[in-house]
């Protein structure tokens, strides 16, 4: 039996509150339960509680970006993406 390790990187610099984000939570958690390794890159470290524990949550350690500065969030997440 051949076992393939599937991996998915989700790039979401800013996770706000709304319908798109609810779909992100549902789809990400569903795929992680199907044994797909998921790496989520975001600047919002306060949203980790909405994701399954198997999802690798990649975000900065500090949380001053949770409120504004969308362009800075995008640049920081691009940096995290290339460092992955």
Backbone bond lengths (Angstrom), bond angles and torsions (degrees), N, CA, C in turn:
res aa  C-N    CA-C-N  psi(-1)  N-CA   C-N-CA  omega(-1)  CA-C   N-CA-C  phi
1 X - - - 1.452 - - 1.529 109.36 -
2 X 1.285 116.12 128.74 1.456 121.33 178.74 1.522 108.40 -91.43
3 X 1.313 114.95 128.23 1.463 120.39 179.48 1.518 108.54 -110.47
4 X 1.302 116.77 121.21 1.466 119.80 179.37 1.516 109.47 -105.68
5 X 1.304 115.05 134.41 1.461 120.43 176.29 1.516 108.18 -89.60
6 X 1.300 115.88 110.08 1.453 120.33 178.66 1.515 108.36 -92.92
7 X 1.330 114.52 137.35 1.447 119.74 179.85 1.519 108.63 -135.30
8 X 1.312 115.32 139.47 1.456 121.99 -179.20 1.519 108.75 -130.95
9 X 1.326 116.49 132.34 1.458 121.59 175.08 1.517 107.47 -107.91
10 X 1.328 115.57 123.30 1.462 121.37 176.99 1.520 107.22 -107.65
11 X 1.328 115.39 124.64 1.462 122.61 -177.95 1.518 108.12 -108.09
12 X 1.323 116.72 107.50 1.472 122.22 -178.65 1.530 107.53 -137.19
13 X 1.342 118.14 85.80 1.459 120.99 -174.65 1.528 114.31 -57.13
14 X 1.315 117.00 -34.72 1.458 119.72 -176.49 1.534 109.49 -132.35
15 X 1.320 116.37 117.67 1.458 121.05 177.32 1.526 107.15 -105.35
16 X 1.305 115.66 108.46 1.461 121.44 179.81 1.530 108.52 -95.84
17 X 1.322 117.16 -162.37 1.461 122.29 175.74 1.521 108.05 -109.42
18 X 1.326 116.68 120.63 1.453 119.36 179.71 1.513 111.84 170.60
19 X 1.326 115.59 -171.87 1.452 122.19 -175.90 1.509 113.98 -69.03
20 X 1.325 117.78 -39.08 1.463 121.01 179.59 1.526 109.53 -63.05
21 X 1.302 116.53 -41.67 1.455 121.01 -179.51 1.528 111.61 -67.78
22 X 1.329 117.09 -37.28 1.466 120.09 177.03 1.525 110.13 -62.52
23 X 1.331 116.73 -40.43 1.465 120.66 175.67 1.528 111.06 -64.70
24 X 1.326 117.42 -37.87 1.460 121.64 176.52 1.528 110.07 -59.79
25 X 1.321 117.74 -46.30 1.466 121.76 179.03 1.529 110.27 -60.78
26 X 1.325 116.97 -48.31 1.465 121.20 -176.79 1.526 112.59 -64.19
27 X 1.320 117.24 -47.96 1.469 121.20 -177.56 1.526 110.87 -67.52
28 X 1.323 116.90 -42.96 1.462 120.52 179.68 1.522 111.30 -62.33
29 X 1.316 116.97 -46.16 1.465 120.55 179.84 1.524 111.46 -66.21
30 X 1.324 117.61 -37.65 1.459 121.28 177.73 1.533 110.73 -62.65
31 X 1.330 116.25 -47.49 1.466 120.00 -178.72 1.523 111.99 -66.12
32 X 1.334 117.33 -34.91 1.463 118.80 178.81 1.525 111.03 -67.76
33 X 1.329 117.55 -30.87 1.467 120.75 176.89 1.523 111.51 -73.23
34 X 1.331 117.17 -18.35 1.467 122.05 176.32 1.532 111.47 -91.01
35 X 1.321 116.17 18.78 1.473 124.09 176.93 1.520 113.90 62.46
36 X 1.308 116.16 36.99 1.459 121.50 171.65 1.524 106.67 -101.66
37 X 1.321 116.04 125.55 1.464 120.15 178.81 1.521 108.79 -72.64
38 X 1.321 115.72 120.69 1.460 120.41 -176.35 1.522 109.67 -116.39
39 X 1.325 115.11 129.76 1.455 123.06 173.21 1.521 106.87 -111.85
40 X 1.305 116.81 119.27 1.459 121.85 179.17 1.519 108.92 -107.10
41 X 1.325 116.34 119.53 1.461 121.67 179.49 1.513 108.24 -105.13
42 X 1.325 116.00 119.46 1.460 121.80 -178.83 1.522 109.73 -152.03
43 X 1.311 116.49 167.01 1.462 120.73 175.89 1.525 111.58 -101.33
44 X 1.319 117.39 -5.57 1.464 121.74 -177.93 1.523 110.59 -95.06
45 X 1.336 116.72 94.99 1.458 118.59 -179.59 1.529 112.88 -79.23
46 X 1.324 118.03 -3.92 1.464 121.19 179.66 1.525 112.68 -88.23
47 X 1.309 119.28 -1.45 1.473 122.34 -178.27 1.535 112.53 -102.46
48 X 1.308 117.33 4.19 1.464 121.42 -176.95 1.531 112.05 -60.31
49 X 1.309 117.81 -29.74 1.467 121.71 -176.41 1.526 112.44 -65.26
50 X 1.325 118.47 -18.31 1.459 122.07 -177.99 1.529 112.61 -85.71
51 X 1.322 117.46 -6.62 1.460 121.44 -175.45 1.527 110.83 -109.79
52 X 1.315 114.80 152.36 1.460 122.16 176.64 1.529 109.77 -60.23
53 X 1.309 116.71 150.85 1.471 120.83 -177.81 1.529 112.43 -66.28
54 X 1.330 117.58 -20.00 1.467 120.44 179.65 1.530 112.31 -78.16
55 X 1.317 118.11 -14.93 1.465 121.27 179.30 1.528 108.28 -75.29
56 X 1.336 116.54 126.47 1.459 120.50 176.60 1.521 107.79 -80.56
57 X 1.306 115.74 110.96 1.459 123.58 -173.91 1.522 108.02 -95.41
58 X 1.315 117.17 109.38 1.463 122.43 -177.35 1.524 108.37 -105.54
59 X 1.326 115.46 113.75 1.467 120.28 -179.57 1.524 108.68 -154.48
60 X 1.333 116.58 164.74 1.467 119.15 177.40 1.531 110.36 -68.14
61 X 1.312 115.95 155.28 1.464 121.20 -179.25 1.530 112.37 -72.28
62 X 1.307 116.56 -27.27 1.466 120.67 -178.30 1.520 110.01 -91.73
63 X 1.324 116.93 159.35 1.464 119.43 -174.31 1.524 114.38 -122.32
64 X 1.328 118.91 18.91 1.461 118.72 179.10 1.525 111.71 -69.79
65 X 1.314 118.08 -14.87 1.456 121.14 -179.53 1.522 113.05 -84.13
66 X 1.317 118.53 -1.17 1.457 120.82 -176.85 1.530 112.82 -70.66
67 X 1.304 119.04 -8.31 1.457 119.90 -172.74 1.525 114.60 -110.21
68 X 1.335 118.83 -45.02 1.457 120.54 -178.34 1.514 111.08 -150.69
69 X 1.315 117.62 -156.36 1.466 124.22 179.56 1.529 112.18 62.80
70 X 1.337 117.59 58.26 1.467 121.23 -176.75 1.531 112.65 -59.96
71 X 1.304 118.11 -39.36 1.468 119.94 -179.49 1.523 111.18 -65.55
72 X 1.325 116.49 -38.51 1.456 120.12 176.93 1.529 110.80 -67.05
73 X 1.320 117.24 -37.42 1.470 121.36 176.21 1.520 110.52 -60.37
74 X 1.326 116.24 -44.77 1.467 120.76 -179.22 1.528 110.63 -63.50
75 X 1.323 117.09 -45.92 1.470 120.44 -179.95 1.527 111.23 -62.86
76 X 1.315 116.96 -42.09 1.459 120.91 179.08 1.532 111.03 -63.97
77 X 1.311 116.69 -41.65 1.466 120.20 179.65 1.518 112.21 -69.38
78 X 1.313 117.98 -33.70 1.464 120.73 174.47 1.536 109.43 -63.51
79 X 1.318 116.18 -41.75 1.463 120.73 175.64 1.534 110.72 -59.46
80 X 1.343 117.18 -46.76 1.471 121.29 179.50 1.526 110.97 -63.26
81 X 1.317 117.07 -35.15 1.456 120.95 178.45 1.524 111.43 -63.57
82 X 1.314 117.12 -44.93 1.455 120.34 -179.25 1.537 112.69 -74.59
83 X 1.312 117.00 -21.75 1.466 120.83 177.69 1.533 111.26 -83.76
84 X 1.299 118.16 -13.57 1.469 121.82 -178.49 1.484 111.82 -67.79
